[in-house]
Amino acid sequence: MNIRQEAWMIIVKVLKNEMFSDKLLTQSASKMQNKEHLDLLYYLVKGVIKMKLHLEYIIAQYTDADKYKATDLKIKALLYLAFFQLLFCKGIPQHAAVHETVDVAKNNLNEQVAGFVNAILREYIRNPQIVYPVTLAEKLSVEYSFPVEIMKKLLLHWDAEQVEYLCMYYNEPPKLYLRVNSLETNKNKVKDYFAKKNIVLSESNASKNMLISTDASVVLNDVAFSEGYYTIQDISAALVIELLDPQKEESILDLFAGRGTKTSYISELMNNTGEIIAVDKIPHKIKELKHTLNRVQATNVRLVVEDAFKFGPVVALYDRVIIDVPCSGWGVFQKKAELRWQVKQDIAELLKLQEKAFERAKLFVKPE
């Protein structure tokens, strides 16, 4: 498998169709025979998507502005990929970044495109001087690769230094959190298992059931994951379930259940007792949720494909109710780089929807 070609194809799909890269990367990983290249594939894809605006700003200074705006996304994505290697991949020599990208252009597009890409890259290498915007919001937008609208909104609430630190955090490679399935194993066994593969897992200070890894590609594709010994879950999501504090034999309603990481954690903490009703209106999410539950052997969950706002009867029967309502996604920019390019949302309407969800959810909770 040609890693750069694979990265380029994923990047095009993500940017063209507003897809999330995680699923595409997992599909690619399953086809790879040499797993040693997985880390590079993940780094290139996630990095290019995250730094797209920064890369585009630089590329535009070496091309005709009007022609560049009309350039096909496939060609732009090639340039993004090459410039990302030149700017952010210290272990990749400049000549290798140029040569490999030009080869992808030749093999997948044509000689003319390959010549165009080669000329821009060579010109940058000869003269790598970049002029950045002067105004604060635009400067931060370009430097850290965020839509300027987001920078302006952040600067309304924090000073420039705080916003810059936040952007730096969002642009760091995210840590991967493993939630150990306590029904099947324990943290020490999982740590020992990966230690034999020369992968060190550290413990989280925030949650007793979480481990941390920097070897995302390996951990995500290990057989121990498919056998249900751990689940990949953001630490903040896990802490929400621990705050919910589900108890054995309780009846719990999970509205807006999604793909099942929260639901499965509730089941694990309940030791597969009681009953969880998981509701989501999107069939493919319920299908993924079912797969997750089967993988971790959660047996106390009943799945309901229905709009959470129409689920009923509305009776106060449940010991606890959790709602994971639609949100802006701004809190997970580090983990889901694609979200920064999908931010055209009506925040006021989102807040109304969240309030409506809360008011409905509380009707299902048993009185004290």
Contacts in CASP RR format, 6 or more apart in sequence:
PFRMAT RR
TARGET T0000
AUTHOR 0000-0000-0000
METHOD contacts of the structure
MODEL  1
MNIRQEAWMIIVKVLKNEMFSDKLLTQSASKMQNKEHLDLLYYLVKGVIK
MKLHLEYIIAQYTDADKYKATDLKIKALLYLAFFQLLFCKGIPQHAAVHE
TVDVAKNNLNEQVAGFVNAILREYIRNPQIVYPVTLAEKLSVEYSFPVEI
MKKLLLHWDAEQVEYLCMYYNEPPKLYLRVNSLETNKNKVKDYFAKKNIV
LSESNASKNMLISTDASVVLNDVAFSEGYYTIQDISAALVIELLDPQKEE
SILDLFAGRGTKTSYISELMNNTGEIIAVDKIPHKIKELKHTLNRVQATN
VRLVVEDAFKFGPVVALYDRVIIDVPCSGWGVFQKKAELRWQVKQDIAEL
LKLQEKAFERAKLFVKPE
1 28 0 8 1.000
1 31 0 8 1.000
1 32 0 8 1.000
1 33 0 8 1.000
1 34 0 8 1.000
1 37 0 8 1.000
2 104 0 8 1.000
3 37 0 8 1.000
3 40 0 8 1.000
3 41 0 8 1.000
3 44 0 8 1.000
4 44 0 8 1.000
4 81 0 8 1.000
4 100 0 8 1.000
4 101 0 8 1.000
4 104 0 8 1.000
5 104 0 8 1.000
5 107 0 8 1.000
5 108 0 8 1.000
6 28 0 8 1.000
6 41 0 8 1.000
7 41 0 8 1.000
7 44 0 8 1.000
7 45 0 8 1.000
7 48 0 8 1.000
7 81 0 8 1.000
8 77 0 8 1.000
8 78 0 8 1.000
8 81 0 8 1.000
8 104 0 8 1.000
8 108 0 8 1.000
10 21 0 8 1.000
10 24 0 8 1.000
10 25 0 8 1.000
10 28 0 8 1.000
10 45 0 8 1.000
11 45 0 8 1.000
11 48 0 8 1.000
11 49 0 8 1.000
11 77 0 8 1.000
11 80 0 8 1.000
11 81 0 8 1.000
12 73 0 8 1.000
12 74 0 8 1.000
12 77 0 8 1.000
13 19 0 8 1.000
13 24 0 8 1.000
14 20 0 8 1.000
14 21 0 8 1.000
14 24 0 8 1.000
14 45 0 8 1.000
14 49 0 8 1.000
14 338 0 8 1.000
15 49 0 8 1.000
15 52 0 8 1.000
15 73 0 8 1.000
15 77 0 8 1.000
15 341 0 8 1.000
16 73 0 8 1.000
18 338 0 8 1.000
18 341 0 8 1.000
18 342 0 8 1.000
19 338 0 8 1.000
20 336 0 8 1.000
20 338 0 8 1.000
21 45 0 8 1.000
21 46 0 8 1.000
21 49 0 8 1.000
21 337 0 8 1.000
21 338 0 8 1.000
22 336 0 8 1.000
24 45 0 8 1.000
25 41 0 8 1.000
25 42 0 8 1.000
25 45 0 8 1.000
26 220 0 8 1.000
26 221 0 8 1.000
28 41 0 8 1.000
29 35 0 8 1.000
29 38 0 8 1.000
29 41 0 8 1.000
29 217 0 8 1.000
29 220 0 8 1.000
29 221 0 8 1.000
30 221 0 8 1.000
32 38 0 8 1.000
32 41 0 8 1.000
35 217 0 8 1.000
35 218 0 8 1.000
35 221 0 8 1.000
38 217 0 8 1.000
38 218 0 8 1.000
38 221 0 8 1.000
39 215 0 8 1.000
39 216 0 8 1.000
39 217 0 8 1.000
41 217 0 8 1.000
42 216 0 8 1.000
42 217 0 8 1.000
43 89 0 8 1.000
43 173 0 8 1.000
44 81 0 8 1.000
44 84 0 8 1.000
44 85 0 8 1.000
44 89 0 8 1.000
46 173 0 8 1.000
46 337 0 8 1.000
47 84 0 8 1.000
47 88 0 8 1.000
47 337 0 8 1.000
48 55 0 8 1.000
48 77 0 8 1.000
48 80 0 8 1.000
48 81 0 8 1.000
48 84 0 8 1.000
49 337 0 8 1.000
49 338 0 8 1.000
49 341 0 8 1.000
50 145 0 8 1.000
50 171 0 8 1.000
50 337 0 8 1.000
50 340 0 8 1.000
51 84 0 8 1.000
51 87 0 8 1.000
51 88 0 8 1.000
51 145 0 8 1.000
51 171 0 8 1.000
52 80 0 8 1.000
52 145 0 8 1.000
52 341 0 8 1.000
53 141 0 8 1.000
53 142 0 8 1.000
53 145 0 8 1.000
53 146 0 8 1.000
53 147 0 8 1.000
54 142 0 8 1.000
54 143 0 8 1.000
54 144 0 8 1.000
54 145 0 8 1.000
55 79 0 8 1.000
55 80 0 8 1.000
55 83 0 8 1.000
55 84 0 8 1.000
55 87 0 8 1.000
55 145 0 8 1.000
56 76 0 8 1.000
56 80 0 8 1.000
57 130 0 8 1.000
57 142 0 8 1.000
58 83 0 8 1.000
58 87 0 8 1.000
58 124 0 8 1.000
58 130 0 8 1.000
59 68 0 8 1.000
59 76 0 8 1.000
59 79 0 8 1.000
59 80 0 8 1.000
59 83 0 8 1.000
59 120 0 8 1.000
60 68 0 8 1.000
61 130 0 8 1.000
61 131 0 8 1.000
62 120 0 8 1.000
62 123 0 8 1.000
62 124 0 8 1.000
63 71 0 8 1.000
63 120 0 8 1.000
74 108 0 8 1.000
74 109 0 8 1.000
75 105 0 8 1.000
75 109 0 8 1.000
75 113 0 8 1.000
75 116 0 8 1.000
75 117 0 8 1.000
78 101 0 8 1.000
78 104 0 8 1.000
78 105 0 8 1.000
78 109 0 8 1.000
78 113 0 8 1.000
78 117 0 8 1.000
79 117 0 8 1.000
79 120 0 8 1.000
79 121 0 8 1.000
81 101 0 8 1.000
81 104 0 8 1.000
82 97 0 8 1.000
82 98 0 8 1.000
82 101 0 8 1.000
82 117 0 8 1.000
82 121 0 8 1.000
83 121 0 8 1.000
83 124 0 8 1.000
85 92 0 8 1.000
85 96 0 8 1.000
85 97 0 8 1.000
85 101 0 8 1.000
86 94 0 8 1.000
86 97 0 8 1.000
86 98 0 8 1.000
86 121 0 8 1.000
86 124 0 8 1.000
86 125 0 8 1.000
89 97 0 8 1.000
94 125 0 8 1.000
97 121 0 8 1.000
98 118 0 8 1.000
98 121 0 8 1.000
98 122 0 8 1.000
98 125 0 8 1.000
101 117 0 8 1.000
101 121 0 8 1.000
102 114 0 8 1.000
102 115 0 8 1.000
102 117 0 8 1.000
102 118 0 8 1.000
102 121 0 8 1.000
103 114 0 8 1.000
105 113 0 8 1.000
105 114 0 8 1.000
105 115 0 8 1.000
105 117 0 8 1.000
106 114 0 8 1.000
132 139 0 8 1.000
132 142 0 8 1.000
132 143 0 8 1.000
133 139 0 8 1.000
133 141 0 8 1.000
133 142 0 8 1.000
136 151 0 8 1.000
136 155 0 8 1.000
136 160 0 8 1.000
137 148 0 8 1.000
137 151 0 8 1.000
137 152 0 8 1.000
137 155 0 8 1.000
138 148 0 8 1.000
138 151 0 8 1.000
140 146 0 8 1.000
140 151 0 8 1.000
140 155 0 8 1.000
140 160 0 8 1.000
140 163 0 8 1.000
140 164 0 8 1.000
140 167 0 8 1.000
141 147 0 8 1.000
141 148 0 8 1.000
141 150 0 8 1.000
141 151 0 8 1.000
143 167 0 8 1.000
144 164 0 8 1.000
144 167 0 8 1.000
144 168 0 8 1.000
144 170 0 8 1.000
144 171 0 8 1.000
145 171 0 8 1.000
145 340 0 8 1.000
146 167 0 8 1.000
146 170 0 8 1.000
146 333 0 8 1.000
146 340 0 8 1.000
147 340 0 8 1.000
147 341 0 8 1.000
147 343 0 8 1.000
149 343 0 8 1.000
150 330 0 8 1.000
150 340 0 8 1.000
150 343 0 8 1.000
151 163 0 8 1.000
154 163 0 8 1.000
154 166 0 8 1.000
155 163 0 8 1.000
158 166 0 8 1.000
169 334 0 8 1.000
170 333 0 8 1.000
170 334 0 8 1.000
170 340 0 8 1.000
171 334 0 8 1.000
172 334 0 8 1.000
173 214 0 8 1.000
174 334 0 8 1.000
174 335 0 8 1.000
175 212 0 8 1.000
175 213 0 8 1.000
175 214 0 8 1.000
176 212 0 8 1.000
176 213 0 8 1.000
176 214 0 8 1.000
176 215 0 8 1.000
176 216 0 8 1.000
176 219 0 8 1.000
176 220 0 8 1.000
176 232 0 8 1.000
177 204 0 8 1.000
177 210 0 8 1.000
177 211 0 8 1.000
177 212 0 8 1.000
177 213 0 8 1.000
177 232 0 8 1.000
177 233 0 8 1.000
177 234 0 8 1.000
177 235 0 8 1.000
177 238 0 8 1.000
178 190 0 8 1.000
178 201 0 8 1.000
178 210 0 8 1.000
178 211 0 8 1.000
178 212 0 8 1.000
178 213 0 8 1.000
178 219 0 8 1.000
178 230 0 8 1.000
178 231 0 8 1.000
178 232 0 8 1.000
179 207 0 8 1.000
179 209 0 8 1.000
179 210 0 8 1.000
179 230 0 8 1.000
179 231 0 8 1.000
179 232 0 8 1.000
179 233 0 8 1.000
179 238 0 8 1.000
179 261 0 8 1.000
179 265 0 8 1.000
180 186 0 8 1.000
180 187 0 8 1.000
180 190 0 8 1.000
180 209 0 8 1.000
180 210 0 8 1.000
180 211 0 8 1.000
180 229 0 8 1.000
180 230 0 8 1.000
181 228 0 8 1.000
181 229 0 8 1.000
181 230 0 8 1.000
181 231 0 8 1.000
181 268 0 8 1.000
181 296 0 8 1.000
182 209 0 8 1.000
182 268 0 8 1.000
182 269 0 8 1.000
183 268 0 8 1.000
183 271 0 8 1.000
183 272 0 8 1.000
183 296 0 8 1.000
183 297 0 8 1.000
183 298 0 8 1.000
184 228 0 8 1.000
184 229 0 8 1.000
184 296 0 8 1.000
184 297 0 8 1.000
185 229 0 8 1.000
185 230 0 8 1.000
187 203 0 8 1.000
187 209 0 8 1.000
187 211 0 8 1.000
189 229 0 8 1.000
190 201 0 8 1.000
190 211 0 8 1.000
190 224 0 8 1.000
190 229 0 8 1.000
190 230 0 8 1.000
191 201 0 8 1.000
191 211 0 8 1.000
193 224 0 8 1.000
193 229 0 8 1.000
194 200 0 8 1.000
194 201 0 8 1.000
194 213 0 8 1.000
194 219 0 8 1.000
194 222 0 8 1.000
195 201 0 8 1.000
197 218 0 8 1.000
197 222 0 8 1.000
199 213 0 8 1.000
199 215 0 8 1.000
199 218 0 8 1.000
199 219 0 8 1.000
201 211 0 8 1.000
201 212 0 8 1.000
201 213 0 8 1.000
202 211 0 8 1.000
202 212 0 8 1.000
202 213 0 8 1.000
203 210 0 8 1.000
203 211 0 8 1.000
203 212 0 8 1.000
204 210 0 8 1.000
204 211 0 8 1.000
204 212 0 8 1.000
204 235 0 8 1.000
206 235 0 8 1.000
206 239 0 8 1.000
207 235 0 8 1.000
207 238 0 8 1.000
207 239 0 8 1.000
207 242 0 8 1.000
209 238 0 8 1.000
210 233 0 8 1.000
210 235 0 8 1.000
210 238 0 8 1.000
211 230 0 8 1.000
213 219 0 8 1.000
219 225 0 8 1.000
219 232 0 8 1.000
220 232 0 8 1.000
224 230 0 8 1.000
225 231 0 8 1.000
225 232 0 8 1.000
226 295 0 8 1.000
227 295 0 8 1.000
228 295 0 8 1.000
228 296 0 8 1.000
228 297 0 8 1.000
231 261 0 8 1.000
231 264 0 8 1.000
231 265 0 8 1.000
231 292 0 8 1.000
231 295 0 8 1.000
231 296 0 8 1.000
232 261 0 8 1.000
233 261 0 8 1.000
233 262 0 8 1.000
233 265 0 8 1.000
234 332 0 8 1.000
234 335 0 8 1.000
237 261 0 8 1.000
237 262 0 8 1.000
238 265 0 8 1.000
240 262 0 8 1.000
240 322 0 8 1.000
241 262 0 8 1.000
241 265 0 8 1.000
241 266 0 8 1.000
241 269 0 8 1.000
241 322 0 8 1.000
242 269 0 8 1.000
244 252 0 8 1.000
244 266 0 8 1.000
244 320 0 8 1.000
244 322 0 8 1.000
245 320 0 8 1.000
246 252 0 8 1.000
246 266 0 8 1.000
246 269 0 8 1.000
246 270 0 8 1.000
246 320 0 8 1.000
247 270 0 8 1.000
247 319 0 8 1.000
248 270 0 8 1.000
248 271 0 8 1.000
248 273 0 8 1.000
248 274 0 8 1.000
249 270 0 8 1.000
249 273 0 8 1.000
249 274 0 8 1.000
250 270 0 8 1.000
250 274 0 8 1.000
250 319 0 8 1.000
250 320 0 8 1.000
251 274 0 8 1.000
251 275 0 8 1.000
251 277 0 8 1.000
251 317 0 8 1.000
251 318 0 8 1.000
251 319 0 8 1.000
252 266 0 8 1.000
252 270 0 8 1.000
252 275 0 8 1.000
252 276 0 8 1.000
252 277 0 8 1.000
252 318 0 8 1.000
252 319 0 8 1.000
252 320 0 8 1.000
252 321 0 8 1.000
252 322 0 8 1.000
253 276 0 8 1.000
253 277 0 8 1.000
253 279 0 8 1.000
253 318 0 8 1.000
253 320 0 8 1.000
253 321 0 8 1.000
253 322 0 8 1.000
253 361 0 8 1.000
253 364 0 8 1.000
254 262 0 8 1.000
254 263 0 8 1.000
254 266 0 8 1.000
254 276 0 8 1.000
254 277 0 8 1.000
254 278 0 8 1.000
254 279 0 8 1.000
254 321 0 8 1.000
254 322 0 8 1.000
254 324 0 8 1.000
255 279 0 8 1.000
255 308 0 8 1.000
255 311 0 8 1.000
255 321 0 8 1.000
255 322 0 8 1.000
255 323 0 8 1.000
255 324 0 8 1.000
255 357 0 8 1.000
255 360 0 8 1.000
255 361 0 8 1.000
256 279 0 8 1.000
256 280 0 8 1.000
256 308 0 8 1.000
256 323 0 8 1.000
256 324 0 8 1.000
256 325 0 8 1.000
256 326 0 8 1.000
256 357 0 8 1.000
257 263 0 8 1.000
257 278 0 8 1.000
257 279 0 8 1.000
257 280 0 8 1.000
257 285 0 8 1.000
257 286 0 8 1.000
257 289 0 8 1.000
257 303 0 8 1.000
257 324 0 8 1.000
258 278 0 8 1.000
258 280 0 8 1.000
258 282 0 8 1.000
258 285 0 8 1.000
258 286 0 8 1.000
258 288 0 8 1.000
258 289 0 8 1.000
258 324 0 8 1.000
259 285 0 8 1.000
259 288 0 8 1.000
259 289 0 8 1.000
259 292 0 8 1.000
260 278 0 8 1.000
260 288 0 8 1.000
260 289 0 8 1.000
260 292 0 8 1.000
260 293 0 8 1.000
261 292 0 8 1.000
262 322 0 8 1.000
262 324 0 8 1.000
263 276 0 8 1.000
263 278 0 8 1.000
263 289 0 8 1.000
263 292 0 8 1.000
263 293 0 8 1.000
263 298 0 8 1.000
263 301 0 8 1.000
264 292 0 8 1.000
264 293 0 8 1.000
264 296 0 8 1.000
264 298 0 8 1.000
266 276 0 8 1.000
266 322 0 8 1.000
267 276 0 8 1.000
267 293 0 8 1.000
267 296 0 8 1.000
267 298 0 8 1.000
267 299 0 8 1.000
267 300 0 8 1.000
267 301 0 8 1.000
268 296 0 8 1.000
268 298 0 8 1.000
270 276 0 8 1.000
270 300 0 8 1.000
272 297 0 8 1.000
272 298 0 8 1.000
272 299 0 8 1.000
272 300 0 8 1.000
273 300 0 8 1.000
274 300 0 8 1.000
275 300 0 8 1.000
275 301 0 8 1.000
275 302 0 8 1.000
276 300 0 8 1.000
276 301 0 8 1.000
276 302 0 8 1.000
277 301 0 8 1.000
277 302 0 8 1.000
277 304 0 8 1.000
277 318 0 8 1.000
278 286 0 8 1.000
278 289 0 8 1.000
278 301 0 8 1.000
278 302 0 8 1.000
278 303 0 8 1.000
278 304 0 8 1.000
279 304 0 8 1.000
279 306 0 8 1.000
279 308 0 8 1.000
279 311 0 8 1.000
280 286 0 8 1.000
280 289 0 8 1.000
280 304 0 8 1.000
280 305 0 8 1.000
280 306 0 8 1.000
280 308 0 8 1.000
281 305 0 8 1.000
281 306 0 8 1.000
281 307 0 8 1.000
281 308 0 8 1.000
283 305 0 8 1.000
286 303 0 8 1.000
286 305 0 8 1.000
289 303 0 8 1.000
290 303 0 8 1.000
292 298 0 8 1.000
293 299 0 8 1.000
293 301 0 8 1.000
304 311 0 8 1.000
308 323 0 8 1.000
308 357 0 8 1.000
308 360 0 8 1.000
309 356 0 8 1.000
309 357 0 8 1.000
309 360 0 8 1.000
314 360 0 8 1.000
314 363 0 8 1.000
314 364 0 8 1.000
315 364 0 8 1.000
316 363 0 8 1.000
316 364 0 8 1.000
316 365 0 8 1.000
316 366 0 8 1.000
316 367 0 8 1.000
317 364 0 8 1.000
317 366 0 8 1.000
318 364 0 8 1.000
318 365 0 8 1.000
318 366 0 8 1.000
319 365 0 8 1.000
319 366 0 8 1.000
320 365 0 8 1.000
321 361 0 8 1.000
321 362 0 8 1.000
321 364 0 8 1.000
321 365 0 8 1.000
323 357 0 8 1.000
323 358 0 8 1.000
323 361 0 8 1.000
325 353 0 8 1.000
325 354 0 8 1.000
325 357 0 8 1.000
325 358 0 8 1.000
326 350 0 8 1.000
326 353 0 8 1.000
326 354 0 8 1.000
327 350 0 8 1.000
327 354 0 8 1.000
328 343 0 8 1.000
328 345 0 8 1.000
328 347 0 8 1.000
328 350 0 8 1.000
329 336 0 8 1.000
329 339 0 8 1.000
330 339 0 8 1.000
330 343 0 8 1.000
332 339 0 8 1.000
333 339 0 8 1.000
333 340 0 8 1.000
END
